[in-house]
Amino acid sequence: MGDILPHAPASDLWHGPAVAVRGHRLLLALLGVLAIAVALMVIPAFVCRPADPELAILSTVPPFSLVDDRGEAFTEAGLRGHVSIVDFIFTRCDAICPQSTMKMEKIQDKTFDIGDRVKLVSFSVDPDYDTPARLAEYAKKYRADGARWRFITGPLAKIQPLVEGPFMINMQRKGETASGAPNIAHQGFFLLMDGQLNVRGVYDSGDTQRLDEMIRDARYLARVGT
């Protein structure tokens, strides 16, 4: 009689391949669950992402030469190459200015993470009184970061055409308030500028939703580099 060939145990013949198949299916199932989990995290980010804002060019700032709170020259070059958020204040103001400056301080805090890609500029609409030294004290009161937030003054004959021209803000003096401070009828608006000296948005400082939109718009301009 011939040699009897060894045979694998029945359990190996039947259970071995079945276990391998089941293991393969389990792996595929786990990969499928992982893929679904990733999709659930990624897809909403694309579906829910707001559309990019459409920011028209409202005006363009021409060359100018003024002075900042450090007594240094400040020209249009200080607005070039980065996004700027601009407002208009004066140190003797006892109405809207303290509120708008506090809001500017909060904007400074909310945009600290993008560094010098978004800077803040406050123009005085009472420049004959607001010397660099007075503006420096005002800046200190509101914790202004000198690297990102500048306060600007200069001759009235230079500031008024700039503010009422491309910045589109009224700064007419209409007597005095009860406290003796000048009554300067300037609007409480913030402006958003791109790095090419174009005004791209006007935002009511009294509207919290609009100010949130301004910050989003500023981040967008900083991201796309316009």
Backbone as numpy.savetxt, mean C-alpha at the origin, in Angstrom:
# Nx Ny Nz CAx CAy CAz Cx Cy Cz
10.57 -92.44 -10.78 9.73 -91.25 -10.78 10.60 -90.00 -10.78
10.14 -89.03 -11.49 10.94 -87.80 -11.53 10.90 -87.07 -10.22
11.84 -86.09 -10.18 11.89 -85.27 -8.96 10.61 -84.47 -8.81
10.18 -84.37 -7.60 8.99 -83.56 -7.32 9.41 -82.12 -7.15
8.91 -81.22 -8.04 9.30 -79.80 -7.98 8.70 -79.15 -6.75
9.50 -78.32 -6.10 8.94 -77.63 -4.91 7.90 -76.63 -5.34
6.91 -76.51 -4.57 5.83 -75.56 -4.84 5.77 -74.53 -3.73
5.45 -73.29 -4.14 5.27 -72.24 -3.13 4.01 -72.52 -2.35
4.01 -72.18 -1.08 2.80 -72.39 -0.29 1.62 -71.69 -0.94
0.47 -72.31 -0.74 -0.75 -71.76 -1.34 -0.99 -70.34 -0.88
-0.63 -70.05 0.39 -0.87 -68.70 0.90 -0.06 -67.67 0.14
1.17 -68.04 -0.30 2.00 -67.12 -1.07 1.44 -66.91 -2.46
0.91 -67.99 -3.07 0.40 -67.89 -4.43 -0.84 -67.03 -4.49
-1.68 -67.07 -3.46 -2.96 -66.37 -3.53 -2.92 -65.03 -2.82
-2.27 -64.98 -1.70 -2.35 -63.74 -0.91 -1.28 -62.74 -1.28
-0.14 -63.18 -1.73 0.93 -62.24 -2.06 0.51 -61.23 -3.11
0.11 -61.63 -4.31 -0.31 -60.66 -5.33 -1.51 -59.82 -4.88
-2.44 -60.40 -4.14 -3.61 -59.64 -3.69 -3.20 -58.52 -2.77
-2.26 -58.83 -1.87 -1.78 -57.79 -0.96 -1.11 -56.67 -1.73
-0.32 -57.04 -2.75 0.36 -56.03 -3.56 -0.63 -55.13 -4.28
-1.70 -55.74 -4.82 -2.72 -54.97 -5.53 -3.42 -54.01 -4.58
-3.78 -54.56 -3.39 -4.46 -53.71 -2.42 -3.55 -52.55 -1.99
-2.26 -52.82 -1.81 -1.32 -51.76 -1.42 -1.21 -50.70 -2.50
-1.21 -51.13 -3.75 -1.12 -50.19 -4.88 -2.36 -49.32 -4.93
-3.52 -49.94 -4.73 -4.77 -49.18 -4.75 -4.83 -48.18 -3.59
-4.31 -48.61 -2.42 -4.31 -47.72 -1.27 -3.43 -46.51 -1.53
-2.28 -46.74 -2.16 -1.37 -45.65 -2.49 -2.04 -44.67 -3.45
-2.71 -45.22 -4.48 -3.41 -44.35 -5.43 -4.51 -43.55 -4.75
-5.22 -44.20 -3.83 -6.29 -43.50 -3.10 -5.73 -42.36 -2.27
-4.60 -42.62 -1.59 -3.98 -41.58 -0.78 -3.50 -40.42 -1.64
-2.92 -40.74 -2.79 -2.48 -39.69 -3.71 -3.66 -38.87 -4.21
-4.79 -39.57 -4.45 -6.00 -38.87 -4.90 -6.51 -37.91 -3.84
-6.52 -38.36 -2.59 -6.97 -37.50 -1.49 -6.06 -36.30 -1.35
-4.74 -36.53 -1.49 -3.78 -35.44 -1.40 -4.01 -34.42 -2.52
-4.25 -34.94 -3.73 -4.49 -34.04 -4.86 -5.73 -33.19 -4.65
-6.78 -33.80 -4.12 -8.02 -33.06 -3.84 -7.78 -31.98 -2.79
-7.02 -32.34 -1.75 -6.75 -31.38 -0.67 -5.97 -30.18 -1.20
-4.97 -30.46 -2.05 -4.19 -29.37 -2.64 -5.07 -28.50 -3.52
-5.92 -29.13 -4.31 -6.82 -28.37 -5.19 -7.75 -27.47 -4.40
-8.26 -27.99 -3.27 -9.17 -27.20 -2.45 -8.49 -25.99 -1.85
-7.16 -26.07 -1.66 -6.43 -24.93 -1.13 -6.03 -23.95 -2.22
-5.68 -24.47 -3.40 -5.14 -23.63 -4.47 -6.23 -22.97 -5.30
-7.25 -23.73 -5.67 -8.27 -23.20 -6.58 -8.97 -21.96 -6.03
-9.39 -21.95 -4.73 -10.04 -20.73 -4.24 -9.16 -19.50 -4.33
-7.84 -19.69 -4.20 -6.94 -18.54 -4.28 -7.03 -17.88 -5.65
-7.24 -18.68 -6.70 -7.37 -18.13 -8.05 -8.79 -17.64 -8.31
-9.77 -18.42 -7.86 -11.16 -18.06 -8.12 -11.56 -16.81 -7.37
-11.10 -16.67 -6.08 -11.52 -15.56 -5.22 -10.61 -14.35 -5.32
-9.51 -14.43 -6.02 -8.59 -13.30 -6.13 -9.28 -12.15 -6.85
-9.29 -10.95 -6.22 -9.95 -9.82 -6.88 -9.23 -9.41 -8.14
-9.98 -8.85 -9.06 -9.38 -8.39 -10.31 -8.44 -7.23 -10.03
-7.42 -7.10 -10.88 -6.49 -5.98 -10.74 -7.23 -4.67 -10.93
-6.93 -3.66 -10.11 -7.64 -2.39 -10.24 -7.29 -1.68 -11.54
-8.24 -0.91 -12.04 -7.99 -0.08 -13.21 -7.76 1.35 -12.71
-6.52 1.78 -12.75 -6.14 3.07 -12.19 -5.72 4.02 -13.31
-6.63 4.89 -13.68 -6.36 5.84 -14.75 -5.34 6.88 -14.30
-4.67 7.50 -15.25 -3.78 8.62 -14.95 -4.63 9.88 -14.88
-4.72 10.47 -13.68 -5.58 11.63 -13.47 -4.85 12.94 -13.73
-3.56 12.97 -13.46 -2.72 14.14 -13.72 -1.27 13.72 -13.57
-0.36 14.59 -13.98 1.07 14.33 -13.87 1.74 15.52 -13.19
2.56 15.23 -12.20 3.22 16.28 -11.44 4.46 16.78 -12.19
4.57 18.09 -12.40 5.72 18.65 -13.12 6.92 18.82 -12.18
8.04 19.24 -12.70 9.20 19.52 -11.84 8.87 20.62 -10.82
9.39 20.46 -9.60 9.22 21.47 -8.55 10.42 21.42 -7.62
10.58 22.45 -6.82 11.68 22.49 -5.87 11.19 23.09 -4.56
11.10 22.24 -3.51 10.61 22.67 -2.20 11.62 22.22 -1.14
11.19 22.14 0.11 12.08 21.74 1.20 11.33 20.83 2.16
12.04 19.90 2.80 11.36 18.96 3.70 11.60 19.31 5.16
11.08 18.47 6.05 11.15 18.73 7.49 12.57 18.64 8.04
13.51 18.17 7.26 14.92 18.15 7.69 15.69 19.34 7.15
14.97 20.21 6.44 15.62 21.38 5.86 16.35 21.06 4.57
16.10 19.88 4.01 16.77 19.46 2.78 15.86 19.70 1.57
16.48 19.89 0.43 15.72 20.11 -0.79 14.87 18.88 -1.11
13.66 19.13 -1.55 12.77 18.05 -1.98 12.18 18.45 -3.32
12.47 17.64 -4.33 11.98 17.91 -5.68 11.11 16.75 -6.15
10.67 16.83 -7.41 9.86 15.75 -7.96 10.61 14.42 -7.96
11.96 14.48 -7.89 12.75 13.24 -7.85 12.43 12.43 -6.60
11.96 13.10 -5.54 11.59 12.39 -4.32 10.32 11.58 -4.46
9.61 11.76 -5.56 8.39 11.00 -5.83 8.60 9.96 -6.93
9.77 9.93 -7.48 10.02 9.06 -8.64 10.59 7.70 -8.21
10.17 6.66 -8.94 10.76 5.34 -8.73 10.09 4.50 -7.66
9.03 5.01 -7.04 8.30 4.23 -6.04 6.89 4.79 -5.97
6.01 4.06 -5.30 4.64 4.52 -5.09 4.63 5.53 -3.95
3.81 6.58 -4.08 3.68 7.58 -3.02 2.22 7.76 -2.64
1.97 7.85 -1.35 0.66 8.24 -0.83 0.82 9.65 -0.27
0.01 10.58 -0.78 0.19 12.00 -0.51 -1.03 12.56 0.22
-0.78 13.39 1.24 -1.87 14.12 1.86 -1.47 15.57 2.09
-2.40 16.38 2.63 -2.21 17.82 2.73 -2.65 18.27 4.11
-1.73 18.88 4.85 -1.97 19.21 6.25 -1.36 20.58 6.57
-1.62 21.07 7.78 -0.82 22.16 8.33 -0.83 22.04 9.84
0.25 22.46 10.46 0.47 22.15 11.87 -0.47 22.88 12.80
-1.02 24.03 12.40 -1.95 24.77 13.25 -3.40 24.31 13.08
-3.62 23.35 12.20 -4.97 22.86 11.93 -5.54 22.18 13.16
-6.76 22.57 13.52 -7.41 21.94 14.67 -8.70 21.22 14.27
-8.81 20.91 12.98 -10.01 20.22 12.49 -9.64 18.88 11.88
-9.55 18.82 10.56 -9.38 17.53 9.88 -7.94 17.02 9.91
-6.95 17.90 10.01 -5.55 17.48 9.87 -5.10 16.45 10.90
-5.38 16.66 12.20 -4.94 15.62 13.15 -5.53 14.25 12.85
-6.79 14.22 12.41 -7.41 12.93 12.10 -6.76 12.29 10.88
-6.55 13.09 9.83 -5.96 12.52 8.61 -4.51 12.10 8.85
-3.80 12.84 9.70 -2.41 12.46 9.98 -2.35 11.18 10.80
-3.29 11.00 11.72 -3.34 9.73 12.45 -3.63 8.57 11.51
-4.46 8.81 10.51 -4.74 7.77 9.52 -3.51 7.48 8.67
-2.75 8.53 8.36 -1.51 8.35 7.62 -0.52 7.53 8.45
-0.50 7.77 9.77 0.36 6.99 10.66 -0.02 5.50 10.61
-1.32 5.21 10.57 -1.77 3.82 10.48 -1.39 3.21 9.13
-1.47 4.02 8.07 -1.06 3.54 6.75 0.43 3.21 6.75
1.22 4.04 7.43 2.65 3.76 7.56 2.86 2.39 8.20
2.09 2.09 9.26 2.23 0.81 9.94 1.76 -0.35 9.06
0.68 -0.14 8.32 0.10 -1.22 7.51 0.94 -1.53 6.28
1.83 -0.64 5.90 2.64 -0.88 4.70 4.13 -1.07 5.02
4.45 -1.28 6.30 5.87 -1.40 6.67 6.52 -2.60 5.99
5.74 -3.62 5.68 6.30 -4.85 5.13 6.82 -4.70 3.71
6.40 -3.65 3.01 6.91 -3.47 1.64 7.94 -2.34 1.57
8.39 -1.89 2.72 9.54 -1.00 2.80 9.41 0.26 1.97
10.49 0.60 1.28 10.51 1.87 0.55 9.85 1.79 -0.83
9.14 0.71 -1.10 8.38 0.67 -2.36 7.12 1.52 -2.29
6.67 1.82 -1.08 5.55 2.74 -0.87 5.97 3.76 0.18
6.00 5.04 -0.21 6.40 6.11 0.70 5.24 7.08 0.91
5.35 7.88 1.97 4.30 8.82 2.35 4.86 10.24 2.27
4.02 11.17 1.79 4.44 12.56 1.67 3.28 13.44 2.12
3.56 14.37 3.04 2.56 15.32 3.52 2.99 16.74 3.14
2.18 17.41 2.34 2.46 18.78 1.92 1.72 19.76 2.84
2.42 20.78 3.32 1.78 21.81 4.13 1.02 22.78 3.23
-0.21 23.12 3.63 -0.98 24.12 2.91 -0.94 25.46 3.67
-0.06 25.53 4.67 0.19 26.77 5.41 1.70 26.97 5.46
2.35 27.03 4.31 3.81 26.96 4.27 4.52 28.17 4.87
3.88 29.32 4.91 4.55 30.49 5.49 4.80 30.28 6.99
3.92 29.54 7.65 4.07 29.26 9.08 4.82 27.95 9.31
4.56 26.95 8.48 5.12 25.61 8.69 6.56 25.55 8.17
7.47 25.97 9.04 8.89 25.87 8.73 9.33 24.42 8.83
10.50 24.07 8.32 11.00 22.70 8.50 11.05 22.28 9.97
11.43 23.20 10.86 11.50 22.85 12.29 10.12 22.51 12.84
9.10 23.28 12.48 7.75 23.01 12.96 7.23 21.69 12.39
7.54 21.44 11.14 7.12 20.17 10.53 7.84 18.99 11.18
9.10 19.19 11.57 9.85 18.11 12.22 9.20 17.75 13.56
8.76 18.74 14.31 8.08 18.48 15.57 6.75 17.76 15.33
6.05 18.19 14.31 4.77 17.56 13.94 5.00 16.10 13.54
6.04 15.86 12.74 6.36 14.49 12.31 6.69 13.60 13.50
7.42 14.15 14.47 7.79 13.38 15.66 6.56 12.99 16.46
5.59 13.88 16.52 4.36 13.62 17.27 3.61 12.41 16.73
3.70 12.19 15.42 2.97 11.09 14.79 3.88 9.93 14.40
5.05 9.86 15.04 5.98 8.72 14.87 6.32 8.48 13.40
6.53 9.55 12.67 6.84 9.41 11.25 8.23 8.81 11.05
8.32 7.79 10.22 9.60 7.18 9.86 10.25 8.07 8.81
11.34 8.72 9.17 11.99 9.67 8.27 12.44 9.06 6.96
12.65 7.76 6.92 13.07 7.11 5.69 11.92 6.91 4.71
10.68 6.95 5.24 9.52 6.66 4.39 8.50 7.78 4.34
8.52 8.69 5.32 7.46 9.69 5.41 8.11 11.06 5.52
7.86 11.92 4.53 8.43 13.27 4.50 7.33 14.31 4.59
7.67 15.45 5.20 6.75 16.57 5.33 7.35 17.75 4.55
6.55 18.35 3.67 7.08 19.29 2.69 6.51 20.69 2.87
7.39 21.69 2.77 6.99 23.09 2.81 7.80 23.86 1.77
7.66 25.16 1.80 8.36 26.00 0.83 7.59 27.28 0.60
8.01 28.09 -0.33 7.31 29.34 -0.61 5.87 29.08 -1.06
4.95 29.89 -0.55 3.55 29.75 -0.94 3.38 29.84 -2.45
4.16 30.71 -3.07 4.05 30.91 -4.52 4.43 29.65 -5.31
5.17 28.74 -4.67 5.52 27.48 -5.33 4.57 26.35 -4.95
4.15 26.33 -3.68 3.31 25.24 -3.22 1.89 25.34 -3.74
1.31 26.53 -3.73 -0.10 26.66 -4.10 -0.38 26.20 -5.53
0.41 26.60 -6.54 0.14 26.09 -7.89 0.27 24.58 -8.00
1.17 24.01 -7.22 1.36 22.56 -7.25 0.17 21.84 -6.62
-0.26 22.32 -5.46 -1.36 21.67 -4.73 -2.67 21.83 -5.49
-2.94 23.05 -5.98 -4.22 23.29 -6.65 -4.19 22.87 -8.12
-3.00 22.63 -8.66 -2.88 22.19 -10.04 -2.93 20.68 -10.18
-1.79 20.02 -10.34 -1.80 18.56 -10.55 -2.32 17.76 -9.36
-2.21 18.31 -8.13 -2.74 17.59 -6.98 -4.24 17.82 -6.78
-4.80 18.81 -7.42 -6.26 19.01 -7.49 -6.89 19.25 -6.11
-6.16 19.90 -5.19 -6.65 20.16 -3.84 -6.75 21.68 -3.62
-7.89 22.13 -3.14 -8.07 23.54 -2.83 -7.33 23.90 -1.54
-6.66 25.07 -1.52 -5.99 25.50 -0.30 -6.20 27.01 -0.07
-7.40 27.47 -0.34 -7.74 28.87 -0.14 -7.90 29.18 1.35
-7.32 30.28 1.79 -7.45 30.70 3.19 -8.69 31.56 3.34
-9.53 31.20 4.31 -10.80 31.89 4.52 -10.91 32.36 5.97
-10.10 33.34 6.33 -10.13 33.88 7.67 -9.48 32.96 8.69
-10.00 33.03 9.93 -9.45 32.25 11.02 -10.53 31.49 11.76
-10.13 30.44 12.43 -11.06 29.68 13.26 -11.16 30.32 14.64
-12.03 29.78 15.50 -12.21 30.34 16.84 -10.93 30.26 17.66
-10.05 29.30 17.36 -8.80 29.16 18.11 -7.71 30.10 17.62
-7.98 30.80 16.54 -6.98 31.69 15.97 -6.17 31.05 14.85
-6.38 29.78 14.61 -5.69 29.09 13.51 -6.30 29.51 12.18
-5.52 29.51 11.13 -6.08 29.89 9.83 -7.12 28.88 9.37
-8.15 29.36 8.74 -9.19 28.49 8.18 -8.85 28.26 6.72
-8.17 27.18 6.45 -7.74 26.85 5.09 -8.63 25.74 4.57
-9.38 26.06 3.55 -10.41 25.13 3.05 -9.79 24.08 2.13
-8.98 23.20 2.71 -8.41 22.11 1.92 -9.20 20.83 2.17
-9.39 20.04 1.14 -10.17 18.81 1.28 -9.34 17.70 1.93
-10.03 16.81 2.63 -9.34 15.71 3.30 -9.19 14.51 2.41
-8.44 14.68 1.33 -8.23 13.56 0.40 -6.79 13.10 0.44
-6.61 11.80 0.21 -5.30 11.23 0.00 -5.16 10.94 -1.50
-3.96 11.13 -2.01 -3.69 10.83 -3.42 -2.72 9.67 -3.52
-2.88 8.88 -4.56 -1.97 7.77 -4.84 -1.21 8.08 -6.12
0.12 8.02 -6.04 0.96 8.31 -7.20 1.82 7.10 -7.56
2.05 6.93 -8.86 2.97 5.89 -9.30 4.39 6.46 -9.36
5.34 5.64 -9.75 6.73 6.06 -9.76 7.12 6.93 -10.92
6.17 7.22 -11.83 6.42 8.11 -12.96 5.74 9.47 -12.78
5.42 9.81 -11.53 4.85 11.11 -11.17 3.41 11.29 -11.61
2.71 10.19 -11.84 1.30 10.26 -12.24 0.39 10.04 -11.03
-0.62 10.88 -10.89 -1.64 10.67 -9.87 -2.59 9.60 -10.39
-2.74 8.51 -9.63 -3.53 7.37 -10.11 -4.81 7.14 -9.30
-5.02 7.90 -8.23 -6.23 7.71 -7.44 -6.41 8.82 -6.42
-7.68 9.11 -6.10 -8.04 10.10 -5.08 -8.99 9.40 -4.10
-8.70 9.49 -2.79 -9.43 8.72 -1.80 -9.84 9.62 -0.64
-11.10 9.53 -0.25 -11.63 10.30 0.85 -11.07 9.76 2.17
-10.36 10.61 2.93 -9.74 10.15 4.17 -10.77 9.78 5.23
-12.02 10.20 5.05 -13.06 9.86 6.00 -13.77 8.55 5.71
-13.39 7.89 4.62 -14.04 6.65 4.20 -13.06 5.49 4.42
-13.29 4.72 5.48 -12.38 3.63 5.83 -12.24 2.61 4.70
-13.35 2.29 4.04 -13.30 1.33 2.94 -12.43 1.83 1.80
-12.54 3.13 1.49 -11.73 3.70 0.42 -10.25 3.70 0.79
-9.95 3.92 2.05 -8.55 3.89 2.46 -7.98 2.47 2.36
-8.79 1.47 2.68 -8.35 0.08 2.49 -8.10 -0.20 1.02
-8.97 0.33 0.16 -8.78 0.18 -1.28 -7.49 0.86 -1.72
-7.21 2.02 -1.14 -5.98 2.73 -1.50 -4.74 1.90 -1.18
-4.75 1.26 -0.02 -3.60 0.44 0.34 -3.46 -0.73 -0.62
-4.59 -1.36 -1.00 -4.53 -2.45 -1.98 -4.02 -1.93 -3.32
-4.48 -0.76 -3.73 -4.04 -0.19 -4.99 -2.55 0.15 -4.95
-2.10 0.65 -3.81 -0.68 0.97 -3.65 0.17 -0.29 -3.75
-0.29 -1.36 -3.12 0.44 -2.62 -3.21 0.47 -3.15 -4.65
-0.64 -2.97 -5.34 -0.69 -3.40 -6.74 0.33 -2.63 -7.58
0.35 -1.29 -7.45 1.29 -0.49 -8.22 2.74 -0.86 -7.86
2.99 -1.11 -6.57 4.33 -1.49 -6.15 4.73 -2.84 -6.76
3.73 -3.73 -6.89 4.00 -5.08 -7.42 4.29 -5.05 -8.92
3.51 -4.27 -9.66 3.67 -4.26 -11.12 4.73 -3.26 -11.55
5.16 -2.39 -10.64 6.24 -1.47 -10.96 5.85 -0.34 -11.88
4.60 0.17 -11.77 4.20 1.30 -12.61 3.89 2.49 -11.75
